[in-house]
Amino acid sequence: ALSSAASDVYKRQPANPDAEKKVKFTFPTIRGKNADKDIIISVNGRDYQIQRGVEVSVPKFLVEAYYCSEGAKDEADNYIEEVAE
């Protein structure tokens, strides 16, 4: 078991310090009657609600999670098209 002091230091150290750095990013807007003005991104059990179409400063890991999610959607769409043929 870690001592109390060691445990406190361990909790403060992010797994990847670079991922915690803030970056400026604009999440794209979506159109349509039921389009949400905000995007919600969940990472490690925490939810982040971010306004679309506005430049914001967010941790880099949120942008990475967004791109990962979009890539998964593209893969799913491609798979559906292949299966439907």
Sequence and secondary structure as in RCSB ss.txt:
>XXXX:A:sequence
ALSSAASDVYKRQPANPDAEKKVKFTFPTIRGKNADKDIIISVNGRDYQIQRGVEVSVPKFLVEAYYCSEGAKDE
ADNYIEEVAE
>XXXX:A:secstr
   HHHHHHHHHS SSHHHHSEEEEE     STT  SEEEEEETTEEEEEETTSEEEEEHHHHHHHHHHHHHHHH
HHHHHHHHH 
